[in-house]
Amino acid sequence: MAKYLFSASYTSEGAKGLIKEGGSSRRKQIESMVKQLGGTLEAAYYSFGEMDVFVIVDVPDSVTAAAVSLVVNASGAVRLKTIPLLTPEEIDEASRKGINYRVPGA
């Protein structure tokens, strides 16, 4: 499973829908969508400021995360950003990969 953080800001139409349905109703819908895709909802939080909602999910792969992003953004009710999350162990593994890199201009 791959873990992703989705951060979203509502458009005016999306905010109207949120006011009508409520936050827990939206969380249930997100949880249902993620479950349908073979994943799990880890956390869902609302905020205020630049972003209105933060959701952490485990989904099977990056293709699944991309599918969620495409569908949600296409709705026009939300502007969604998708951020892959890596465990400390995955960073350990990445740091052990032998990669040849030359600094530009060197």
C-alpha positions in Angstrom: 0.0 0.0 0.0 1.1 3.6 -0.7 0.3 6.4 1.7 -0.8 9.8 0.4 -1.8 13.2 1.8 -4.5 14.9 -0.1 -4.9 18.6 0.7 -7.8 20.4 -0.7 -9.4 23.8 -0.9 -13.1 24.2 -1.7 -14.4 26.3 -4.5 -17.5 28.4 -3.6 -19.7 25.6 -5.0 -17.8 23.0 -3.0 -18.2 25.1 0.2 -21.9 25.4 -0.4 -22.1 21.6 -0.7 -20.1 21.2 2.5 -22.4 23.5 4.4 -25.4 21.5 3.1 -24.0 18.0 3.8 -21.7 18.7 6.8 -18.1 17.5 7.5 -18.8 14.0 8.8 -20.9 13.2 5.8 -18.1 14.2 3.5 -15.6 12.1 5.5 -17.9 9.1 5.1 -18.1 9.6 1.4 -14.3 9.9 1.2 -13.9 6.7 3.3 -16.4 4.9 1.0 -14.5 6.0 -2.1 -11.1 5.0 -0.8 -12.5 1.6 0.4 -14.0 1.0 -3.1 -10.5 1.4 -4.5 -9.0 -1.1 -2.1 -7.6 1.4 0.4 -8.2 2.8 3.8 -8.8 6.2 5.3 -6.3 7.0 8.0 -7.3 10.5 8.9 -9.4 13.4 7.8 -9.2 16.9 9.2 -10.7 20.2 8.3 -8.8 23.5 8.6 -9.0 27.1 7.6 -6.6 29.2 5.7 -5.2 28.3 2.3 -6.3 24.6 2.6 -9.7 23.5 3.9 -9.2 19.8 4.4 -6.4 17.3 4.8 -6.9 13.6 4.2 -4.3 10.8 4.7 -5.1 7.5 2.9 -3.4 4.2 2.2 -4.2 3.1 -1.4 -2.8 0.2 -3.5 -0.5 2.3 -5.7 0.2 5.7 -7.4 -2.2 5.0 -10.2 -5.0 4.7 -7.7 -3.9 8.0 -6.1 -3.8 9.7 -9.5 -7.3 8.4 -10.3 -8.6 10.0 -7.1 -6.9 13.2 -7.9 -8.3 13.3 -11.5 -11.9 12.6 -10.4 -11.9 15.0 -7.5 -10.3 17.8 -9.5 -12.6 17.2 -12.4 -15.6 17.8 -10.2 -14.8 21.5 -10.0 -15.9 21.6 -6.4 -12.4 21.1 -5.0 -8.8 22.0 -5.9 -6.9 18.9 -4.7 -3.1 18.5 -4.2 -1.7 15.0 -3.9 1.5 14.4 -1.8 3.1 11.0 -1.6 4.2 10.1 2.0 7.3 8.0 2.7 8.2 6.2 5.9 11.5 6.8 7.6 12.4 3.2 6.5 11.7 4.1 2.8 14.0 7.1 3.1 16.7 4.8 4.6 16.2 2.5 1.5 16.4 5.5 -0.8 19.6 6.8 0.8 21.3 3.4 0.2 20.7 3.5 -3.6 23.9 4.2 -5.5 23.2 7.1 -7.8 25.8 8.9 -9.8 25.0 12.6 -9.9 27.0 15.6 -11.1 26.2 19.1 -9.8 25.4 21.5 -12.7 28.5 23.3 -13.8 30.9 21.0 -12.0 
